[in-house]
């Protein structure tokens, strides 16, 4: 079974908050996600801060624009030295294909991932957009489109992990957000699984934020989650 790696979401405003968490998780977590909140506040400097301390970085900006603009954004992101970057699969095959080409030219070792259906969305949310399919059907449709467009993997709910593996194979990377330990508040997430359940699905990466970053002891929470994953 594929070993699942935890990526901790740095949903903060300041470098000081980030460094405080890094100090607490030292030796436990090596991969961190920089999203819109943190990057908009601090820009490339926050990426440099993490790189200088030899951490791996998932730059989660979910690019979605015309093909050329998105491809150039992917190129710029990878030139910062990040290890993973993403686009929205709903941007279509040409956008993803052009982005994949730019990624391979810039850093062939980095992963370009496509977002399928946000874990905060359910059937009602898709219906509002005029989509008369289930979240599961839309995820698989977009995952297969991403794979055929040269993308390295997808962001999706762990609820769809086994379906993605069946449709796209075990080597197609899965980045699963919306992971919540058993008994935790799911907050604004709607399609969630526990770390152990998600790891048992064979996903390569589990994105976990508030269950670690908002815990009384982030280190203890991270260690408990890693233990649950190992036992899965």
Secondary structure, DSSP 8 states (H G I E B T S, - for coil): ----EEEEE---SSHHHHHHHHHHHTTT--EEEEEHHHHHHHTHHHHHHHHHTT-EEEEEEEE-S-HHHHHHHHHHHHHTT-SEEEEEGGG-HHHHHHHHHHHHHH-TTSEEEEE-S-TT--HHHHHHTT--S-HHHHHHHHHHHHHHTT--EEEEEGGGHHHHHHHH-TTSEEEEE-B--TT---TT-SS-B-HHHHHHTT-SEEEE-HHHHTSSSHHHHHHHHHHHHHH-
